[in-house]
Amino acid sequence: MSSTPEPTERPYAPVSTETHTARTKHRSVASDRHRLLGAGGSLALVMSLVLCGVLVFAGSAATQPAKHPRGKVFVSDRIGSAYELTATEAPASRATPRVAKAVENAEVGFSLDLLNRLAASSDANGSTNELVSPSSLATALAMLELGASGSTEQGIATTLHTAGLTAEEQAAGWYSLAALLASETSTSAANLKRAPELDVANSLWVQQNFAVLPAFVRALSSEFQTGVWQVNFQTDLKGAADAINEWTSEHTKGLIKQLFSPGSLTPTTVLVLADAVFFHADWAARFESATPDQPFYLTTGARENVPFMSSEPIGTPKALTVPVSTTDKYVAVELPYTGKKLGALVLMPTATSLPQFVSMLTPASLGQIVNGMSAESVQLSMPTFTQRSDNQLVQTLSSMGMSQAFQSGADFSKINATVPLAVQAVEQHAYLQVTPKGTTAAAATGIGVIATATRSGSEPIVINHPFLFILRDNLTGAILFESMIENPAS
């Protein structure tokens, strides 16, 4: 796909904190950057409430701070011992119409593929509740793909349904979709009467003194508007995790407080890619306050009494008029948010189980459902709900085509050309609340990358288990003696 970095390019090596202390200001990047939000697509966001909450949001882009000359690197934020270096890279160019459309279609395909696999796994365990942010995950994977080469990059592209595009093309596609979504939303709650609030942030966390190729840093800066956070996974793992968690909590308004589960990051972690999103929107037509509990029927035949919300009766001034489709296979209703650019598509299968219905959904069939809807006056009742999810996604993503990224032979030579790297963990935590007033949602996705053939110079080596001893010729590699030592005392 894309070419290998030029060998003459020197790796980006973090400089010391002291060099930048005089210019450091303790502030949030989110407070002084206007974010362009990307990695979505209108149809994808319509899927935000499909099947009890598949929400789709954006990656991040931003205009550059004017007070720093272009090409300079400066400290832009601090969290504890962690500090963020930001380069004043020029924003990326928009994708061509062909690439932009291809990425939008791919995002929907990826979303439905991911949903189907999670639903199948959930159904096998006797539950069909799933919550995931496909676009948050896709954004993090798109950032990762910029650092991959060869079959590793091809596997990530296959998983993202962008196999016909280079990593640079699909990144430009996310960036182009950013502007579209930004024009339909606001990063402030002050404008909720006119548009939904949507704030997305991306970040790159790097082990101090771990060299990252400049092309990778520049690409993330221009396409996804990330800085480079400096942390020390090797000797201060807790401090690094705390900084990542504080960043995550800040950018999800406290709804997601922890990005990685205990043990997911280790002293061998050298790099973390993260995406965080917060969404809040009021319904264009509000529902009545939650009504008394009503029965909700489960697949097993049992029923649960849960709170419902209802629209105004047909014929009243505030009656609900929205796109609706009722067939012998499903009921579909699209609920617009303020501004009527974004909405929630609610699909209830009537002829099959929910996992079976999901397994038959494709971008084409979803398009047919949406195109088959027409505006009707309807009195709608549906449950109010709050849902949280914690997804470990390595196994799911492996089954979708990128298993090589998790193996010791992974090729991330566009991040570092000399140190072997592999993905250690992919986690996503999500929150969704649907009330008579509107919808609040948040998600955070983290990808942890480890060095597979290095050790920290600060870590002692203790040979205190059975070992192999080989006496060999260094020039030819010829082995003169070899011994397995099970018990040195015997």
Helices and strands as residue ranges (DSSP letters): H 17-20, G 21-23, H 29-32, E 35-38, H 42-46, G 47-49, E 59-62, E 73-79, E 82-87, H 97-124, H 134-145, H 150-160, H 167-184, G 189-191, E 197-207, H 214-224, E 228-231, H 237-251, E 269-282, E 291-297, E 303-310, E 320-326, E 330-336, E 343-349, H 354-359, H 363-371, E 374-378, E 381-383, E 385-392, H 394-397, I 398-402, G 403-406, E 421-434, E 438-451, E 467-472, E 479-485
